[in-house]
Amino acid sequence: MCRGRGAPARAARATSVRGPQHTMQCGGQPTFCDAGIMPYPFGPVNGSRHDSFVLRESEIVDILQDVCQRLGHDYVLFGDSAYPISRWLWRMYKGVMSAVQAAFNQDMSPARVTVEWGFGLIVEQWPFLDYRKKLKVLLSPVGLYFGVGNMLTNIHTCMYGNIVQREFGMDRPSLEQYLRGGPDY
């Protein structure tokens, strides 16, 4: 969630983990602020679920509406092309586009790339979470591991910054500000 144009949010990042008999896919609903913080880790979700299901189950759009009302600022999520366009959720335009829509896509394309880099932050900082042979769905608390990894990655961002925050030209939040929950996270 971010002011103005917004940092993209992309759904259903899949991670392979070994189940009792075979490899299963777990996905989630990662969301980035322009300050490089991932404020709302949602998941895990069965990786075969469609992005629109994950979006609906995460309730992130409803949460964004509540945050906007409480803070008195308009924020938007910039998401995957599988999502519907709304007041709170934007995505790239497809098909035949007007000049304004094509310019919007061109303007937002670098932001999408920046956020794609951000999706690797958790497993980059905590390689254990990318070790597919050790993460066993239904035998290990995979969702808990990723939630803790998300929080620790946010703390790391507060202390040292990250690629998302730097590319958007934002100051990193203070650790105290993050741990107290806001103002914008």
N, C-alpha and C positions, 0 to 999 in steps of 0.2 A: 504494500500500500504506500502510495506516496503522493505528494502534492503535484499539481500540474499534470504533466504527461504520465507520470507513474512509472514505477519499475515493473516489468512483466512478472506475472505469476504463471507458472506452468504446472499442469496437473500430471498426476500419475507417472512420476519418475519411477521406473521399475528397477528393482534390485533382485537378482536371483539369489535364492537361499535354498539349501538342501532340506527337503522334507524327509519323513521317515522312509519313503520309497523312491522319491524322485525329486527333481528340481521344481520348485514352485516360484512364482513371481509375486513379489509384494510391491505395491505401489503406495504413493502417498500424494498429498496436496501441499507441496512446498510453496511458500509465499515469501517474497523478499520486499523489504523496504529499500528505498534508495540509499539509506545509511548502511546497507549491507547486513541488516539484521533479518533473521527469519523468525517472525513473531508468532506464527501459528502453525506448528507442525501437526499435520493431520495424517493419520495412518497408523499402522499399515492397513492396506486394503488389498484384497485379492487382485493380482495384476491383470487378470482377464477382464476386469470391470472397465467399462467405457469411461472416458474422461468426464462426460456429463454426469454420470452417476457419482463419481468421486466429488465433483464440484457440489452437487446437491447435498450429499451426505456430510460434507465438511461444514456446511452452513456458513462459509466464509463471506458470501455476499451479504447475508443477513447481519453478520458481525460487523462488516464494513459499514453498513447503513447505520448501525447503532453507534459506532465510533465517530462517524461523520456528524451525527446529531449531537453527541456528547461534546465533541471538540469544536463544533461550529465551523469546520473546514470541509471542503469537498475533496474527496480522495477517490481514485479509481484503481481497479485492478486491470492489468494488461495481461491477457491470458492467451491460451492456446486457441488455434482456429476452430477447435471443436465446440467452443463455447458460444452461447448467444450474445449478441451485442446488447448492452443495456446502459442505463445511466451509471451504474456502478462497475460494469465489466466491459472493457474494450478489447478488441483483437484486431489483427490485420484484416484488411478487406480482401475479398477474393473475387475472381471473375472479372467482368468488364467494370472498370473503375473510372470515376471522374478524375480530373486533374488533382483536385483536392484530396481525394482518397489515395491516389498514387503517391502524392507528396507525403501524406500521413504515413503510409507504409515505409517509404524511404527514410523518413525521419525516425521512425520507431525501430527499424531494423538493427541499428547498432545497440540499442537498449536490450533487445532480445538476446543478442550475442553475449553481452555483458552478463546478463542473468544466467545464461546457460553455463558460463564459467563458474558462477556461484553455486550451481547445483552439486559440483564436485567437492565443495569445501568440507563437508562433514567427513566423507571418507578419506579426503586428503589429510585432514587433521587427526583422524582416528581410524587408521587402516584396518583395525580389527573389524570394523563394520562393513568392510568390503571383502572379508574373508568368507567366501560362500560355503566352504566346507564345514565351517564351525557354526554358522547361524542356521539353526534347524527350526523351521516353523512348527509350532505346536509343542516343541520340546525346549525352546529357548524363548525368553521374553524379547523377541526381535523388536517389537514396537517400543518397548521401554528403552532398549539400547539406543534406538535412533532418536527418541525424545531426549535422552541424556546427552547424546552426541550433538543434537541441535542446540541445546542450552550451552554446552561447553564451547561450541563453535561461536555462538553469539558472544560469550564472555571473551573468547580469544579476539573476536572482532573489536570489542570495546577496548581491549588493551593494545592491539597491534594494527587494527584496520584489516581490510580485505580488498580484493579486486573490485567487487561491486561498488563498495563505498568510494573507492578511489576513482573509478571510471565515471561515476555520477558526480564527482566533485563535492562530495558531502563530507562533513566532519564526522568522525566516529563518535558515537554516543559515549558518555562516561559510563563506567562500570556501575556506579551508584544509580545513575538514571535508569539503566537497563534493569538492574535487579529490583528496583522499586516499581517497574512496570510501565515506565512511560516517560515523557508525555505522549509520544506518537507511536508507541510500539504496542 
